[in-house]
Amino acid sequence: MSKLKKSYATKAKVMLHGGDYNPDQWLHRPDILADDIKLMKLAHTNAFSVGIFAWSTLEPEEGVYNFEWLDEIINNIHNNGGHVILATPSGARPAWMSQKYPEVLRVNASRMKQLHGARHNHCFTSPVYREKTQQINRLLAERYKDHPALIMWHVSNEYGGECHCDLCQEAFREWLKKKYNNDLDALNEAWWGPFWSHTISDWSQIDSPSPIGENAVHGLNLDWKRFVTDQTIDFYENEIVPLRELTPDIPVTTNFMADTNDLIPFRALDYSKFAKHVDVITWDAYPAWHNDWETTADLAMKVGFIDDLYRSLKQQPFLLLESTPSAVNWHDVNKAKRPGMHLLSAMQMVAHGSDSVMYFQWRKSRGSSEKFHGAVVDHDNSAENRVFKDVAQVGQTLEKLSKVVGTYKKADVAIMYDWENKWALNDAQGFGMKSKRYTQTAHQQYRAFWENDIPVDVITKEQDFSAYKLLIVPMLYLASEETIARLKGFVANGGTLVMTYISGIVNEYDLTYLGGWHSDLQEIFGINPLETDTLYPKDTNKVQYNNKTYELKDYATIIDVASAQVEATYQDDFYASTPAVTSHSFGKGKTYYIGARLEDEFHRNFYKQLMKDLAIESPVPVTHESGVSVQVRSDEENDYFFVMNFTEEQQSISFTSEVKDLVTGEKLLGDKTLDKYEVRIVEKKK
């Protein structure tokens, strides 16, 4: 549950507005650098991430340093009233290092040594790279630790990828020895070694998964992904040693990501683990607004889901560290944001808990791969183009939202999201290979609340369940004994739990539970799922619930009812008239099992009834039609409502009690109209 007290991301205690500033690309153009300072004021920006990819400029050859340019840049930003988020440069390594120390280069899964280039093409295990990154970071910390402009450390950039070199192989084996207490029998049990004669008789026989070797031992695959997360975090922790030592009061972060094609949380690293090692959650958001495969409201819902997940990781405001004021350059189609969308999309981030709107990047590069990526300052160097004016409008709006900084979001509903579960489920050679769609199934549950302006925390399996009235656990294929016990305790103590099909199948080692569904799950749900029918894409079935019929696609669980109540039944196939949805009272609480993948309209009606039963009500003083979303942030005295029109038409809304517009200052009550993409931000006393 979110804290009631304000929580500030940085000592600035203002809405941060700015972005990645790369003056190292323009040191030969002092006139450009002078223009930057003037344009920063005109854009109403106040914070800049500096030095992210500047290693070759900071240390052009080994042991030769050039910090004077950075001194001048930081001083100029400070004298201009701005704040500095100082980056460590490990995200892109200088060529001299790759040439002199080839061990820093990664080896891919096919065991091919990579050449120098791109970003994050380095080995996280390499002692040389760890030494070099810590060395440059110490110099930065020593030089700028007392600079008044410094408000946060931006460590590296968008960690990701993996290395399969000999150093990493040995590190993986050591990681496994620790995990399995140096017991090969325990490892073989967890990996089900006798299958295909894969029993390991010596630790040296273990290699990471590879397309030219072993890639079908699911326990190995799962442990490798866990190792990659842990090794990445360990590399990060090595990087920040001098930062913690020399600047203990300056928060440290690194920017998280999302997979942008389908806008789901980043797959490759378990951010639930990484979140424990950063002071502030930050992430880089690049939704494909105005695409041709979904509505604007559908995409906004997905953005809200990730925002609520990343906010909930630490139960405090997060920072949007990268976004674009217009188009990106790496989608299949790079469409510009339409008028009004930049302000709306920026305010959505703030509405879900961000205390910043930051961009990649401040000024467009002149050459290389990102020269057409959206930026605040275009190649025309003008403050008069549409995009620059849109950015200035966002800045002016953020300046009026100082009251919102540090505020919390209170939720009675939580949805569980688990990275390890996603890895294991995707690896499972069963069900529908293309229809598992774990994150999209979570979206289905989330949508019903987003459309009704009900705040939601998206939490992980380790977080506290007790403060929520309703906990939803979609497709928890991988569920450890510990997680199952915690769910049982939540229900016994009065919580309401909803679980879906394909849940509780395997333990944390990706080994199936024997003897039917786990006994604790059978006890709290009063059922035993017997079989999962997987449908072809053209197949359908129907389910009857509350005298209405809903379409079923992809999955149907055949359920044996022990003591549960039947809420819905299948209409067709060999399991016609058998239970599809059940409920069961257990202890002081109640459980619901949704056995089939059903259409959105079912979820709307099912959760509408649950909201009524559990007295879960929207806190917003606004009525509206579909496509408008209202999010609330709060402090001890006020609620701040963000009323957002994610449609291409005017929408009628009505304020049911008097509120004050934080941007215009006007009092609002009764019927109003929101234009296409318009957002109103209002305040209401508690």
N, C-alpha and C positions, 0 to 999 in steps of 0.2 A: 504494500500500500504506500502511496506517495506521502512524503513528509509534509507536515503542515507549515514548517518554518521555511522561509526563503533560503535558497541555496544558490550562491553565486559562483559562476564558472571561473571568473578571474577577478582580480582586484579592481578592474575598471568599473564593474557594476553598471555597465551601460549595454544597450544593444550594439553588438559589434557589426560593422558594415565595411567591407573591403574585399581583400582576397590575396591570392598568390601574386607577389610582386617579384619580378625577375630582372632587377636592374643590371645584373651581370651580363645580360644580353645587349645592353645599351651603353656600356662604359665608354665606347668610342663616340658617343653622341651626347655630350653634356647638355645640349639644347633640349633633347628629348627628356632627360632626367629632370631638367628645370620645369618643363611642361607638365611632367607627372605631378609635381607638388601643387601646381596651380589647379590642375584638373581634379585632384583628390578633394579639394575644397568644393569645387563645383558639383562633384558627384555626391556630396554629403557622405563621404566615407571616412572611417576613423580607425581602421585596424588593418594591418598587412602582415602576411606570412612572408618572411624574407629568407633567402638562402637555401631554398629547398633543393635545387639542382646546381649549386654553385661550387662544388668541390674543386673542379678544375680551375676555377678562378681564385678560390681561397688558397689552394695549394697546387700551383701550376706544375711543380716538380717536387719530388719527395723531399720533405724537410724545408722547403722554401715557401714562405707564407706571405699572403697579401691580404691584409684585413683593412687597409686604410679606406678603400672604397666603401666597405660595409659600415665603417665608422661614420662616414659622411651620410650615407643613406639613412641609417638609424637616427642620426642627429636631425636630419632634415624632416623626417616623419614626425619626430618628437616636437620639434620647433613649430611644426604645422598643426599641432594639437592631436596627433595620431598616436596609436599604440602599435607595438611590434610583437608579433608572434614569431620568435626566432626558431628557424628550422635547423635540424642537423642534416648533413648532406648525404647520408648513406644510401639514399634511394637511387643514386646514379653515380657510379664510380669513375674516377679519371682513368684515361687510357694508360698512363704511365704505370699505374698500379697493376692492371691486368697483364701488361707486358713483363713487368719485373717479378710479379708474384702470381703465376698462373693458377695456383691453388684456389684463388678467390673466385674463379669462374665456376659456374655450375656444370653439373653433368646431368643430362636429361634421363628420363625413365628408360630409354633405349641404350643408355650407357655411352652416349656421345658427349664429348666435352664441347661446351658452348664457346663461341667466340665472343670477344668483347663487343658490347653494344646494348642498345635498348635500355630498359630500367630493371632494377631488381634482378639482374642476371648475376647474382653472387651467392656464394655458399654461406649459409648461416652458421655452419660449424667451423669454418676456417679460422684457426687461431690468428693468422695474419690479418684477416679482415676485421676480426673483433678488436685486435690491437689498434689497427689504423682508425677505425671508427671512434673508439673510445679516446684516442689521442686527439683527433680533430675536435671532438665534442668538449674535451677538457679545455682546449685553447679557447673555444667559443665561450664557455661558461666563465672562465677566468677573466676574459676581456669584457664581457657584457653583464656580469652578475649584478652590478650595482646601477645599471642604466635605468633611469626612471621610465623609459618607454617600454621595457620588457614586461609583458603580462603573462606569457605562456611559452612553453617549449613545444614545438611541432617536430616530433621525432620521426625521421625518415619520411617515407611517403607511401601510403597504400601497400603495406606489406602483403606479399603473396608469392605463390610459386614454391617449388621444392627442388632439392638437389639430391642426386643419387651417387655422389662420389664416394670414394673409399672412406673418407673422413666421416661422411654422413652415415654410411653403412655401419661403421663401428659405433658411432653415437647411437644409432637405432638399436643395435644389439645391447648396448649398455642400458638403454632406456627399458628394453624388454626384461633384462635381468632384474632391474629394480622393480618393475611392475609385477613380475611373477616370482619375486623372492628367490631368484637364481635357481628356480625349479623348472627344468625342462618338461617334466611330466605335467605340471600345471599348464604350461604353454601349449603342449600337445593336446591336452583336454580342451582348452579354450578354442584352439584352432581346429579341433576335430581331425587331428593328424592322420589317423589311419585311412581316412577317405583318400582314394587314389594313391595310397602308399606315401603320404606326405608327412609321416612322422619324422620329427627332427631329433637327431641323436647328438648333435653338437651345436653350440651357439654359432659357430663360424659358418654353418650351413644356411643361415638365415640371410636372405637378401630382400631388399625392398621390392614391392610389386613392379612388374615390368611387362610391356607388351611382347618382349622377346623371352620372357621367363614366366614366373608364377604371377597370375593375376586373378585366380578364381578361388583362393582361400579367403573367405569373407572375414574371418577373424584377423588374418594378416592385414588385409586391406584396411580394416577399421582401426587396427592398432597403428598402422603407418600414418593414417590421417591424424590420429591423436598425437603421434610423435611430431609430425610436421607443425601442428599448432604449438606444442610445447617447446619445440626447438626454435620456432620463430619468436615466441615470447621470451625464451632464454636469451636470444640474440638481442632483443629489445632491452631486456633488463641489463645486459652488459653495456649497451649503448648509454644508458641513462645514469650509470654510476656517478660520473662527474657532475651531472646535472643535479642529482639528489644531494650530493655532497656539498656543492658550492652554491646552489640556489634552492635551499630546502623549502622556501615559501612560494616558489614559482610553480604553478601546476604544469604537469607533463601529460602530453597526449600523443596519439597517432591517429591518422584518419582511417576510419572503417569505410567499407564500400557496400554496394549492392550490385548484383548481376543485372545489368541494365536492359538486356533484351526482353526479359519478362518481369523485370523489377521485383526480384526476390532477394532476401538477405544473402550476402556473399557466401558462397558454398565452401570455399577452400579452407577457411580457418574457423575455429569454434570461438566466436566472439564472446560467448558466455564465460569462457576462461580468460580471454584477453581483457575483458572489461575490468577484471579485478586488479589489473596492473596499470591502468591509466587513471588519472585524476578526474578527467572529463571525457565523456563520450563525444566524439566528433565523427561526422560522416560526410561522404561526397555523393550528392544526389543529382542524377541526370535523367529524369523521366522523359520519355518521348512524347511530349505534349502534342496534341493535334494529330495523332497517328490515325491510320485507317482501319484498325482492327478492334478498337474498343471506344467507348464513350469517354469524354473528359471526366465524368464522375467516376467511372470504373477505375480509371488510372489514378485519380485522386484518392480513392479508397486504398489502393495498393501503397501509395506513398504514405498515407496515414498509418497503415499497418507497420511499415518499417520504422517510421518515426516513433510509434508507440513501443516497438520492440527495443530500439536503441535507447530511448528515454528510460524504459523500465529496467534496463540492465544495471543502472546505478540508482534508480529512483530519484533522479535530479535532472534539472535542465541539461540539454545537450547543446552542441554547437554544429551548425551547418558550416563545414569548413571549405567545401567546394560546391559550386553550382555554375550554371551559365546564365547570363542575362538574355541570351537569345538561343542560337543553335549551337550544337556541338559539331564535331567533324568526323565522328567515327560510328554513328548510326548508319544503317543501310541507306536511309534517307534523312538528311539533316535539315529539318524544317525549322524555320524561324518561329519564335514565340509570337503569337498574334497580340495586337494591342490589348493591354489589360492583363494578359496572362502572367507577365513577370511579377507584377505586384501581387496578384492572387496566389501564385505558386510560392512566392517568398513568405507571404503572410500565413499560408498553410503550415509552413515549417515552424513559424513562431507559435501558431495556434496549438501545435502538438508538442511544444516544449523546447524549441530552439531559442537560444538567446543571441543568435547571430544570423546574418545572411552574408556569406562570403562567396567569392567567385574564383574559378580558374579561367582566365587569369586577369590581372589588372590591364595589361596591355598586350595586344596580339603580337605573337612572334612574327618576325619578317620571313623566316625560312623554316624548313624542316616540317615534321609531320603535323604540328599543331598550329600552323600559320593561319588556318581558317577556322580554328576553334573560337567560339564566341568569347568576347572579352568586353570589359568596360570601355576601354579605349581602342577604337578600330584603327586600321591603317591610315584613315584620313586624319587622325589626331584631333578630332573635332568634338566639341561639347554640344554640337547642334544636331547630331543625328538622333534617330528615334530611340535606339538602344541606350545611348548615354542618358537621354532624358528619362527613360524608364528607370534606370538605375538611380538617378537623382531623386525620382519620386519615391522609390523604396527607402532611400536614405532619409528623406524628409519625414516619411511615415514612421520609421524606426525611432527617430528623434523624439517623437511624441509618445513612445511606448515605454518610457523609463520605468513606470510603475509596474510593468509586466515582468521586468527582468528578475530572475530568481524565483518566480512563482511556481507553484506546484499544480499537478493534476491529480484529482482524487477519483479513484475508480472502485466500483463494487464488482466489476466483471474482469476476469483474467482469462486469457487464452494462452496455452502452453505452446512454446516453439522450442525445438531441440535439434541442434546441429548434428549430434551423433546419430540421432534417429533418422535424419534425412540421409546421412551417408549410408547407413545400414539398409534402409528401405530402398534407396536407389540401386544398391548393389545386389539386392535380393533377386534371384532369377526365378521369379514367379509373379503371380497376379498379372497385371497388364504392363508390359515393359515400357509403354509410352503413356500409360494412363494413371500412374501412381499419383503424381501431382500433389505432393505433400503440402507445399506452401499454398498452392491454390485452394486446397481443401480448408486450410486455416483461413484463407481469405473469405471463403463461403460463410464461415461462422462469424467472422469479424464484420462482414458487410451488414448483417442484420442490425448490429448495434450502431455502426457508423451512420447508417441511414436514419436511425432514430435518435441521433445526437446523444448516445449513451457513452460516456468515457470508458475506455478499455485499456488495461495494462496487458502487454504481451510479454509473458514472463518465461523463465527457464525452469527446468525441473528442480534446480537447487534452491530456488527462491521461496520465500514464505508464502504459503497458501492461505493462512488463517484469517487474514483480514478481508477476504473476498466472500461475497454471498454466492457467487457463481464462478466455477472453474470449468473451462472447456478444454478437452484434451483430444484434438483430432489426430487420427492415424498414428498413434504412439506405438508403432510396430516394435521398437526397441524400448522395453520397460524393465528396469532392474528391479530386484526384490526390494531395494530401498525405496525406489520411486513408488512402487505399488503400495508399500506400507505407508508412505506419506499420504498417498491418495486416500487410502482406507481411513487414516486418522482424520483427514480433512472432512470426510463425510460423517464419520462417527461423531465428530464434534459440532455438527450442524450445517456443514457446507452442502451445496448442491453441485454435483459433478455430472458433466455430459461427456461421454466418450463415443467415438465413432468406430466403424468397421476397421479391420486390419490394425487392431491395437492389442498390446500385451502378448505378442507372438514370440519374441525372443528376449533373452536377457542381455546384459551389457557386453557379453562376449559374442553376441550374435548366434547363440545356441538356442534352439527352440525349447519351450517349456514342454515337458512330458506329462501325460495323464490328462489331457484336455487343457482348457483355459486355466490360468493360474487360480489356485483355490481361493485366495483372497479376493480376486476379481469376481469369481463366481458368487462368493458370499455377499459382496456389497451390491452387485448388480442383479442377483437372483436369477441368472441365466448361465447357459454354457453355449457359446458360439461353436457350431459343429463344422461348418464348411463355408468357404467364401466362393461364391460363383463370380467368375470374371466374364464380363460381356464384351463382345466385339463392338467397335465404334457405332455400327448401324443397329445394334440390338437395343431394345428398350424393355422395360417392365413398368408396372405402375404400383403405387402404394396408396392405400386409403388411410387418411388421418383426419379426424374430426369431420367426417362426412364429406370430405373433399378428396379428389384424386390428384396425385402428383406423379410426374415422370421420374423414372429411375434410369440411370446410365452407369456403366462401368462395373459397379460392384454391388453384390447382394449377399448378406450373411444369413445363412440358415441357422436359426436360433432354437435351442431347446430351453423352454421356460421351466424354471423350478418354482420360485416364489414371486417372480416379477409380475407386473401388470402389463398387459398388451395395450400399447397406445396406437399402433398402426399395423396394417397387414399388407402382405403382397397380394397382387391381383392376378398374376399370370405365372406360367411355367410350373415345374413340378413342386414348387414350394408355395403355390397359390394358397391364400387364406392362413398362412403361417405368420408369426410375428416378424415385423420389420423394425419397429421401434418399441422399446419397453421402458418402464419406470419401476423403481423399487425403493422402498423406505429402508434405511439402515441407520441404526443408532439415532442420532438427532437430525440426520440429514437425509438426502435423497439422491438417487442416481438415475440417469437416463442413458440408454444405449441406442444410438442411431446406426442401424445395421446396413444401410444402403446409401449410395451416393445419389442424393435427391436434388431436384431443381431449387433455384434460389427462393422461389415462392414458398416452398415448404419451410425453409429456414426462417423466412420472415414471419410466418404464422406460428411456427413452433416456438421461436424465441420471444415473440410478442406475448404468447401465453405465459412463458417462464418469467418474463419481466413483470407481468401482472401478478403472478403467484408470489414472487419474491420481493415485490414492492421496489423494483428497480426503475427509477424514473429519470427522465431527462431533466437536468438542472437548468435548461436554457429557457429564457423568457421570450421565445420566438416560435411562431408557427410558420410553416413553409411547405412547399411542394417538393417532389423528388428532384434530386440534382443539387439541392442546396444543403450544405453541411454546416453545422455549428459546433465549434469546439470551445471549451472553457478552460481557462487557467485561473488560479485563485491565490489570494493571500488571506491573512486573518481578517481583513476588513472588507475586501471587495472580490467580486467575480468579474473576469474579463472575458467577454464573448466575441468570438471571431465568426461572423456570419458570411459565408462564402458561396458564391454562385458558380458552380462547376457545370454550367450549361451554356449553350450558344444562344439563349433567348433571355428576354426579361423575365424575372420571376417576382411574384407577389409574396411578400412576407408580412407578418404582423407582430409587433412587440406587445406582449400581453401585460407588461408593466413598464414603468418609465425607466429609461436608461440614458446614459450620456455617451455621445460619440467621442472617443478619445482623439480623433484626428481633427474633426471640425468644431468640437465643443458644444454642438447642439443637443438639445433634449429630444428624445424620440419616444413616441408612444403610438400604438395603433398601426394602421396599414401603411406600408411603404413599398417601394419597388426597387429591386436590385437589377441593374443592367447586366448584360452579358459580361461574365468574368468579374463582376464587381464584388468587393469585400467591404463590410462595415465592421469596425472594431469598437465595441461599446463596453461601458463600465456600469456595474450595478452594486450598490452597497448591500452588504449582507444584512 
